[in-house]
Amino acid sequence: MTVTEVLDTVRAGTAGPKTAAFFDLDGTLVRGYTAAGIVLDQVRRGEVGPAELAGMIAAVAGGAEAMGPAGIAALRGRRVDDATEVGERLFVDHIAGTIRPEARDLVRAHRRMGHTVVVASSATRMQIAPIARDLGIEHIVCTELEAVSGVLTGRSLSGMLWGEAKAAAVRGFADAHEIDLASSYGYANGLEDAAFLETVGHPYAVNPHPGLLRTAGDRGWPVLTLREPRTPGLRACLGTLAGLFGVNVGLTTGLGCGWLTGDRRLGANAGIGLSADLALAFTGVRLHTIGGENLEKARPAVFVANHQSTLDVLVLAALLRHDFTAVAKKEARLDPRMLVIGATMDPVWIDRSNLVKAKASLDGAVRRLRAGTSILILPEGTRMPTPTPGPFKKGAFRIAVQAGVPIVPIVLRNTGELAWRRSLVVNPGTVDVAVLDPIPTAGWRTDELRRRTAEVRELFVDTLENWPSAGTGAFASTTPAEREPTFGWTVPREAT
């Protein structure tokens, strides 16, 4: 079955919390095995002794069922808080980039139906919790670790949830939560999960290993292949190099234009637009923009966007094009890549380590807005590891209130799929953009900025969860999985 067919099946099925959706973790929600990252992190940090390392190597030869207990034993003596911190750090640094995009679509569809969504896995809570939180999954059925006085003993309270043990744990969860297993869904990839899949009325073999593929064929279970997170190939690498060249050509041309005409703003506008156009063309990135008319409705304005990728800057430059600059952290000023960009755009540099200087810089941004130059700010302050927006800082909203200008939200749906936060390579593809209506800030009080900031962030969350339909402004349930990917590059007229 295709993802679209499964989504249609879910939407046409039983709604409500008595129907559950159980998702395996490794190889299903994510590509590969999360435990491998934990073991490698322990080895790199010298936290695994020779005897433990030898035991892990022997366990690898014994297969995944033997690796689990060996990995748990290696945690003996470590504090629960430290192990939890490792799980959070590895999620940001590595695991977030392995979540399958279409798995997000499946989870979202079940949540919209009001189903009880569960991660059911032999992995530990420290591995699962950051992923479940990011996907909006409330319930976890997993291998629970034993701890005494906050220190791990190297043993499990539940035993490894492997094979029949996992199936029994799912049945136990269903009994405790009054779940109707006959109407419920299960998603898994390995033969060891056959017993678990048999417990539900709608089992799906997801990117199955050969053993489960044969079992699925014998039992008539649907087989679902989810696309993997993008891995850069030769086209992407060459396109990225050409895109960097295009950025420098465009910005240098703009500087020259400004010098020849004596009009720096004219040169900046020409350079920014040309550099973004060339870079996106060479990298093979196309923009699919909804609400592009809002880019010109109210200028000057403070434009705010969510931030997940190095690609965001090019996309936003192609959208805004003229009469704007950005707020950037002072440390970026020392980046060689920022030399030409800084000279062209003249950003507002913020020194976050010095509150007095930071406030002075923000006052400078207010002056530019009053002079007619829009400001672009990424209020999360850093690239997020997944599409889920992080907390928004108040600076952008304080600037808008002081300058008396509106805020225009720009929601980027999938730049992280084309270039994950730590990747220097951009894959070809289509970026979905929704430009929301300008938000007037007249009458906003300083003491309510925290609430206002949270409300605007919630607009981003809602838009990403319920993407608007082109041309209507209405929200729809379509997902990237339900659109054919398009390649090449054009900027739609509504985005210019």
Secondary structure by P-SEA (a helix, b strand, c coil): ccaaaaaaaaaaccccccbbbbbbcccccccccaaaaaaaaaaaaccccaaaaaaaaaaaaacaaaaaaaaaaaaccccaaaaaaaaaaaaaacccccccaaaaaaaaaaaaacccccccccccccccaaaaaaacccccccbbbbbcccccccccccccccaaaaaaaaaaaaaaaccccccbbbbbccccaaaaaaaccccccccccaaaaaaaaaabbbbbbbbccccccaaaaaaaaaaaaaaaaaaaaaaaaaaaaccaaaaaaaaaaaaaaaaaaaabbbbbcccccccccccccbbbbbbcccaaaaaaaaaccccbbbbbcccccccccaaaaaaaccccccccccaaaaaaaaaaaaaaaaabbbbbbccccccccccccccccaaaaaaaaaacbbbbbbbbcccccccccccccccbbbbbbbbccccccccccccaaaaaaaaaaaaaaaaaaccccccccccccccccccccccbbbbccccc
